[in-house]
Amino acid sequence: MNFQIGLDKPLWRLYSLFMSDTLFTSQTEATMPIKRHGVTFMTVSELAKKLDIHRNTVIYWITSGQIEAARAGIAKKSPYIIPIEEAERIISELKEGDL
């Protein structure tokens, strides 16, 4: 494979051409459900959109223990994922006014 970096193209353009086949989570987040070990998860952004609140509110509820969630990866900064059952519980509690 012969890969030449042309001096006439900006570096960001070359990077975007190189990474064009890569799917990032922000592109697939709303369209593909996350499934692990038979459990379906929802992202923080998806839950926030369903509740019509800011995603930082959902993160605050997770860190304060009001919502059970897990990290999507092993890193400290991995995004949170919420089991669908937990998300449905939160949605029903907000409709009832218990949260």
Z-matrix of the N, CA and C atoms (Angstrom, degrees):
N
C 1 1.454
C 2 1.522 1 108.28
N 3 1.285 2 115.40 1 122.09
C 4 1.456 3 120.92 2 -179.39
C 5 1.518 4 108.68 3 -100.09
N 6 1.309 5 116.29 4 113.32
C 7 1.468 6 120.87 5 -177.83
C 8 1.519 7 108.65 6 -118.93
N 9 1.307 8 116.31 7 111.39
C 10 1.453 9 120.33 8 179.25
C 11 1.521 10 109.38 9 -110.61
N 12 1.303 11 114.76 10 136.74
C 13 1.462 12 119.86 11 176.07
C 14 1.518 13 107.01 12 -92.68
N 15 1.306 14 115.22 13 115.07
C 16 1.455 15 119.57 14 179.02
C 17 1.517 16 110.87 15 -80.19
N 18 1.311 17 116.49 16 136.31
C 19 1.456 18 120.50 17 -179.64
C 20 1.517 19 112.02 18 -74.28
N 21 1.331 20 116.77 19 -14.09
C 22 1.455 21 119.98 20 -179.07
C 23 1.520 22 112.98 21 -82.76
N 24 1.349 23 118.46 22 -10.00
C 25 1.462 24 121.66 23 -178.38
C 26 1.525 25 109.98 24 -107.57
N 27 1.342 26 116.98 25 136.96
C 28 1.466 27 118.75 26 176.93
C 29 1.527 28 110.54 27 -65.76
N 30 1.322 29 115.82 28 152.72
C 31 1.464 30 121.32 29 -176.89
C 32 1.523 31 111.83 30 -60.93
N 33 1.348 32 118.65 31 -39.60
C 34 1.465 33 120.82 32 -179.18
C 35 1.523 34 111.04 33 -62.93
N 36 1.327 35 117.16 34 -33.08
C 37 1.467 36 120.73 35 179.31
C 38 1.530 37 110.19 36 -68.87
N 39 1.333 38 116.63 37 -41.47
C 40 1.454 39 120.11 38 177.32
C 41 1.522 40 110.80 39 -63.41
N 42 1.331 41 115.83 40 -40.96
C 43 1.459 42 119.88 41 178.57
C 44 1.518 43 110.56 42 -63.03
N 45 1.328 44 117.71 43 -43.39
C 46 1.465 45 120.12 44 -178.95
C 47 1.522 46 111.07 45 -66.95
N 48 1.340 47 118.31 46 -33.60
C 49 1.461 48 120.26 47 176.06
C 50 1.523 49 110.75 48 -68.33
N 51 1.329 50 116.02 49 -40.20
C 52 1.456 51 121.19 50 179.60
C 53 1.523 52 111.56 51 -66.05
N 54 1.340 53 117.66 52 -38.10
C 55 1.453 54 122.91 53 -175.57
C 56 1.526 55 112.89 54 -94.00
N 57 1.307 56 119.20 55 9.76
C 58 1.462 57 121.09 56 -174.55
C 59 1.520 58 113.24 57 -64.92
N 60 1.330 59 118.45 58 -24.41
C 61 1.457 60 121.08 59 179.57
C 62 1.520 61 112.93 60 -86.60
N 63 1.318 62 117.88 61 -8.02
C 64 1.455 63 122.11 62 -176.88
C 65 1.525 64 109.79 63 -83.31
N 66 1.336 65 115.81 64 134.07
C 67 1.455 66 120.67 65 176.08
C 68 1.522 67 108.79 66 -99.25
N 69 1.290 68 116.81 67 121.23
C 70 1.444 69 121.51 68 177.81
C 71 1.526 70 109.20 69 -93.48
N 72 1.335 71 117.69 70 154.03
C 73 1.459 72 120.53 71 -177.26
C 74 1.520 73 112.20 72 -61.75
N 75 1.322 74 118.20 73 -32.06
C 76 1.453 75 119.43 74 -179.41
C 77 1.529 76 111.33 75 -64.38
N 78 1.331 77 117.25 76 -27.87
C 79 1.456 78 120.42 77 179.06
C 80 1.519 79 112.01 78 -81.28
N 81 1.319 80 117.98 79 -29.80
C 82 1.451 81 120.93 80 -174.77
C 83 1.513 82 112.96 81 -105.27
N 84 1.315 83 117.25 82 -6.14
C 85 1.455 84 121.97 83 -171.01
C 86 1.525 85 113.39 84 -57.29
N 87 1.316 86 117.33 85 -44.72
C 88 1.456 87 119.79 86 -174.27
C 89 1.527 88 113.03 87 -83.33
N 90 1.310 89 117.90 88 -16.01
C 91 1.454 90 119.10 89 -173.32
C 92 1.525 91 114.13 90 -104.16
N 93 1.317 92 118.37 91 -23.05
C 94 1.451 93 120.48 92 -175.81
C 95 1.526 94 110.75 93 -116.93
N 96 1.338 95 118.11 94 120.18
C 97 1.459 96 119.19 95 176.97
C 98 1.524 97 110.59 96 -68.80
N 99 1.321 98 116.01 97 145.93
C 100 1.454 99 121.69 98 179.18
C 101 1.517 100 107.32 99 -92.87
N 102 1.329 101 116.95 100 122.82
C 103 1.461 102 121.24 101 179.72
C 104 1.512 103 109.21 102 -125.35
N 105 1.333 104 115.50 103 131.06
C 106 1.459 105 121.46 104 176.50
C 107 1.512 106 108.71 105 -141.98
N 108 1.321 107 116.44 106 127.45
C 109 1.463 108 122.62 107 177.97
C 110 1.522 109 111.98 108 53.19
N 111 1.315 110 117.07 109 38.53
C 112 1.452 111 121.86 110 177.58
C 113 1.524 112 115.10 111 80.10
N 114 1.322 113 117.60 112 2.48
C 115 1.464 114 121.89 113 179.81
C 116 1.525 115 108.36 114 -108.43
N 117 1.322 116 116.26 115 134.48
C 118 1.459 117 121.49 116 177.50
C 119 1.519 118 109.04 117 -95.10
N 120 1.320 119 115.57 118 135.27
C 121 1.458 120 121.85 119 -178.17
C 122 1.518 121 111.06 120 -116.34
N 123 1.322 122 115.25 121 159.35
C 124 1.450 123 123.58 122 176.47
C 125 1.524 124 107.43 123 -122.38
N 126 1.310 125 117.51 124 144.52
C 127 1.450 126 120.61 125 178.49
C 128 1.531 127 110.42 126 -81.21
N 129 1.313 128 115.24 127 165.82
C 130 1.465 129 120.97 128 177.66
C 131 1.526 130 110.01 129 -60.57
N 132 1.316 131 116.42 130 -43.46
C 133 1.471 132 120.28 131 -179.06
C 134 1.524 133 112.11 132 -64.26
N 135 1.318 134 117.11 133 -38.98
C 136 1.471 135 120.18 134 178.86
C 137 1.526 136 110.79 135 -64.61
N 138 1.339 137 117.10 136 -44.29
C 139 1.464 138 119.90 137 179.32
C 140 1.523 139 110.59 138 -65.44
N 141 1.318 140 116.76 139 -42.09
C 142 1.465 141 120.25 140 178.89
C 143 1.522 142 111.24 141 -61.40
N 144 1.319 143 116.30 142 -39.89
C 145 1.462 144 120.21 143 179.11
C 146 1.529 145 110.57 144 -65.96
N 147 1.343 146 117.41 145 -41.18
C 148 1.474 147 120.70 146 178.46
C 149 1.525 148 111.77 147 -63.77
N 150 1.337 149 116.04 148 -36.76
C 151 1.465 150 120.60 149 -177.85
C 152 1.527 151 112.73 150 -88.09
N 153 1.326 152 116.49 151 -7.76
C 154 1.465 153 122.64 152 -177.59
C 155 1.531 154 110.68 153 58.46
N 156 1.327 155 115.15 154 48.32
C 157 1.460 156 122.10 155 176.55
C 158 1.522 157 108.30 156 -132.09
N 159 1.325 158 117.03 157 170.61
C 160 1.463 159 121.27 158 178.60
C 161 1.522 160 109.58 159 -76.17
N 162 1.302 161 116.53 160 146.08
C 163 1.465 162 120.92 161 -178.07
C 164 1.525 163 112.05 162 -63.94
N 165 1.337 164 118.18 163 -27.66
C 166 1.466 165 120.33 164 177.44
C 167 1.528 166 111.65 165 -65.79
N 168 1.316 167 117.29 166 -28.06
C 169 1.467 168 120.73 167 175.75
C 170 1.526 169 109.66 168 -65.48
N 171 1.312 170 116.91 169 -43.15
C 172 1.464 171 121.11 170 178.23
C 173 1.531 172 110.01 171 -63.37
N 174 1.327 173 117.22 172 -42.80
C 175 1.466 174 120.57 173 178.15
C 176 1.527 175 110.65 174 -62.94
N 177 1.327 176 117.85 175 -39.47
C 178 1.461 177 121.28 176 177.05
C 179 1.530 178 110.66 177 -61.80
N 180 1.330 179 116.96 178 -43.80
C 181 1.470 180 120.61 179 178.62
C 182 1.527 181 110.85 180 -62.90
N 183 1.333 182 116.84 181 -36.21
C 184 1.472 183 120.35 182 178.08
C 185 1.523 184 110.30 183 -66.61
N 186 1.326 185 117.41 184 -48.80
C 187 1.467 186 120.53 185 -177.37
C 188 1.520 187 112.53 186 -69.10
N 189 1.325 188 117.50 187 -25.10
C 190 1.464 189 120.21 188 178.02
C 191 1.531 190 112.40 189 -87.88
N 192 1.342 191 117.19 190 -3.70
C 193 1.458 192 121.16 191 175.64
C 194 1.518 193 115.32 192 89.57
N 195 1.316 194 118.21 193 6.77
C 196 1.463 195 120.72 194 179.22
C 197 1.527 196 112.05 195 -78.54
N 198 1.335 197 116.87 196 -23.76
C 199 1.459 198 122.28 197 177.92
C 200 1.522 199 107.59 198 -125.52
N 201 1.340 200 116.31 199 132.67
C 202 1.458 201 120.91 200 174.90
C 203 1.523 202 108.51 201 -84.20
N 204 1.322 203 115.81 202 128.65
C 205 1.452 204 121.11 203 179.88
C 206 1.519 205 108.92 204 -149.33
N 207 1.320 206 115.07 205 166.61
C 208 1.463 207 121.38 206 177.85
C 209 1.519 208 107.98 207 -129.45
N 210 1.295 209 115.13 208 163.31
C 211 1.464 210 120.20 209 173.82
C 212 1.526 211 108.38 210 -82.88
N 213 1.321 212 116.08 211 144.09
C 214 1.464 213 121.10 212 -179.24
C 215 1.523 214 112.04 213 -73.54
N 216 1.320 215 117.31 214 -19.37
C 217 1.454 216 121.75 215 -179.95
C 218 1.514 217 110.38 216 -139.06
N 219 1.325 218 115.92 217 -167.41
C 220 1.459 219 119.56 218 -177.51
C 221 1.532 220 112.79 219 -94.92
N 222 1.310 221 117.70 220 -11.75
C 223 1.460 222 120.96 221 -179.34
C 224 1.528 223 110.77 222 -75.36
N 225 1.328 224 115.69 223 153.30
C 226 1.461 225 120.85 224 179.68
C 227 1.523 226 112.36 225 -61.12
N 228 1.306 227 117.03 226 -31.58
C 229 1.468 228 121.58 227 -176.79
C 230 1.528 229 113.51 228 -98.44
N 231 1.327 230 117.93 229 12.41
C 232 1.460 231 120.26 230 177.26
C 233 1.525 232 109.47 231 -62.09
N 234 1.331 233 117.64 232 145.53
C 235 1.466 234 119.67 233 -179.47
C 236 1.523 235 111.74 234 -67.14
N 237 1.324 236 114.92 235 151.24
C 238 1.459 237 120.74 236 177.37
C 239 1.520 238 110.01 237 -77.70
N 240 1.333 239 115.47 238 146.29
C 241 1.459 240 121.43 239 169.67
C 242 1.528 241 107.74 240 -127.73
N 243 1.316 242 116.11 241 143.36
C 244 1.458 243 122.57 242 -173.43
C 245 1.522 244 108.50 243 -117.91
N 246 1.351 245 118.14 244 128.99
C 247 1.469 246 119.35 245 176.30
C 248 1.531 247 110.92 246 -59.69
N 249 1.312 248 116.09 247 143.84
C 250 1.471 249 120.84 248 -178.52
C 251 1.527 250 111.10 249 -56.49
N 252 1.332 251 117.28 250 -39.57
C 253 1.472 252 120.36 251 -179.91
C 254 1.528 253 110.86 252 -60.84
N 255 1.326 254 116.47 253 -40.77
C 256 1.467 255 121.18 254 178.31
C 257 1.526 256 110.63 255 -67.10
N 258 1.322 257 116.16 256 -40.33
C 259 1.465 258 120.21 257 178.45
C 260 1.524 259 110.70 258 -63.57
N 261 1.333 260 117.14 259 -42.00
C 262 1.471 261 120.58 260 178.01
C 263 1.528 262 111.09 261 -64.51
N 264 1.340 263 117.13 262 -36.74
C 265 1.462 264 121.10 263 176.82
C 266 1.530 265 110.60 264 -62.79
N 267 1.316 266 116.65 265 -44.83
C 268 1.466 267 121.12 266 179.90
C 269 1.526 268 110.24 267 -63.97
N 270 1.309 269 117.00 268 -43.51
C 271 1.472 270 120.92 269 -179.84
C 272 1.522 271 110.11 270 -61.67
N 273 1.338 272 117.77 271 -44.21
C 274 1.465 273 120.13 272 -179.30
C 275 1.533 274 111.11 273 -69.18
N 276 1.333 275 117.87 274 -37.22
C 277 1.463 276 120.07 275 177.85
C 278 1.512 277 112.20 276 -66.27
N 279 1.313 278 117.12 277 -36.41
C 280 1.468 279 119.32 278 177.77
C 281 1.520 280 111.22 279 -69.45
N 282 1.325 281 117.04 280 -34.85
C 283 1.462 282 119.41 281 176.91
C 284 1.523 283 110.67 282 -66.23
N 285 1.351 284 116.25 283 -35.39
C 286 1.463 285 120.68 284 178.88
C 287 1.523 286 112.43 285 -82.68
N 288 1.340 287 116.68 286 -17.28
C 289 1.454 288 120.60 287 -179.95
C 290 1.519 289 114.63 288 85.50
N 291 1.361 290 117.37 289 22.71
C 292 1.466 291 121.24 290 -177.22
C 293 1.519 292 113.71 291 -88.50
N 294 1.319 293 119.50 292 -17.74
C 295 1.451 294 120.38 293 -175.40
C 296 1.507 295 111.99 294 -90.22
